[in-house]
């Protein structure tokens, strides 16, 4: 019997949809050995794209606190099958898996689909995904899913360039940027060649043995770790905890505190972050071994 592959994802811009479909191409081409089913998570009330600025920042507290919303039921063909592998495409909002992803993971459907099933997570982000992946792992463990691989594709440009291009993309809907800026998000070349990861994964699926898969994915560029950003994410999560708590506890002043959070976020990116980067580089020799261990940890599972 052909092995059953489920491609489960939510994609607002279409970028992640293209990536997971390209990863699945090698399975599609081996029709005698695999059947591929696609399931895109659908919200009862979806998030409009492009984003309006005030709506985007207002989504922060519920996203960060992982408060779910209602989703539409998955198709019966998804609920009534036992899959051999799930390619799980997710995106990061505010250092956290997005509300649609959390809404699925906290639904009654998630355990039925994912329990006791090998899962490979696939993300496409600006550049900060490491601690979001840690949050996702907690849900997969709760659901008794088996995390066997991770692909985290990012915008390879510097942190500040990618801030400008991603904000413009979110608010205009145009991934293509005006010169001299590069296009936003994961490069078209990386998206188009993502099928190489599917070819690697297929070897392990065919053997029902995933030992060594993550190492091979990493060697082929599936994960990029920028140690400085681990520090940025760690600090960001602490402050996001404070801001989200204040906003949710003071609904009558929500607009004001969301505005304060937006101001903090811009200041953190453009003022605080460069200072932290300088200090980080100066202290690198002191913490070299610790940072090497961090890289190895986040490259793995």
C-alpha positions, 0 to 999 in steps of 0.5 A, a space after each residue: 500500500 502507498 504511504 500516506 503523506 499529509 501536508 498540513 499548513 496555514 499560509 496567509 501570503 502564499 509563500 509558505 504554501 509554495 514552500 510546502 508544496 515544493 517539498 511535497 513534489 518528490 512524493 507527488 512524483 512517486 505515485 505508486 509509493 505515496 499518496 499526498 493529501 493537502 489540508 489548509 487550516 481555515 479560520 471561521 473569520 480569517 485575517 485579512 491580507 494585506 494587514 492594516 497596521 492597527 489590526 496587525 499590532 492589535 493582534 499581538 496580545 492574543 497571539 503571544 498568549 496563544 489564545 485560539 479562535 474558531 476554525 472550520 472543521 478539516 475535511 473528512 478525508 483528513 480526519 478519517 485517515 491515518 498518515 505515515 508522515 505530516 509536513 506541518 507548515 507554520 508561520 511565526 507571529 510575534 515570536 509565537 506560532 500564529 493564531 491559526 496554527 495555535 487554533 488548530 493545535 488547541 482544537 479537538 481535531 489536532 490529536 485525532 490527526 497528529 497523535 503517534 504520527 511523525 511530523 516535520 515542521 516547516 516554517 518561513 519567517 523573517 529570521 526569528 523562529 527559534 523560541 517559537 519552535 520551542 513553543 510548538 514542540 510543547 504542543 506536539 508533545 502534548 498531542 503525542 506527535 513525533 517530531 522527526 525533522 525541522 525546516 526553517 527557511 528565513 530571509 537571508 538579508 540583514 536584520 534591518 533590511 528585512 524589517 523594512 521589506 517585511 513591514 512593507 510586504 505586510 501592509 501593501 501585499 507586494 513581496 517585490 520591493 522597490 530598488 535598492 531594497 531586495 524582495 521581502 521574505 524567503 528568496 524565490 530561489 530557495 522556494 523553487 528549490 525546496 523540493 530538495 528537502 522532499 527528496 531527502 525526507 523521502 529516503 527516510 520515509 521509505 525506510 520508516 527510520 528518521 535517524 540522521 534526517 535532521 543532520 542531513 537537512 541542516 547540511 543542506 541549508 534547511 536551518 540557519 542559526 544566528 546566535 545573536 537573534 537567540 538573545 534578542 528572542 529571549 529578551 523579547 519574550 520576557 518583555 512581550 509577556 509584560 506587554 501582553 499581560 497589561 493589554 489583556 488586563 486593561 481592555 478599557 485602555 487597550 488602544 493606548 497600551 497597544 500603541 505603547 507596545 508598537 513604540 517599544 517594538 520599533 525602539 527595540 529594533 532600531 535603537 536597542 538592538 544595535 546596542 545589544 549587538 555591539 555588546 554581544 560581539 564584544 562578549 562573544 569570546 567569553 561565551 563562545 562555548 555556550 553559544 556553540 551549544 545553543 547553535 547545535 541545540 536549535 539546529 536539532 530537535 
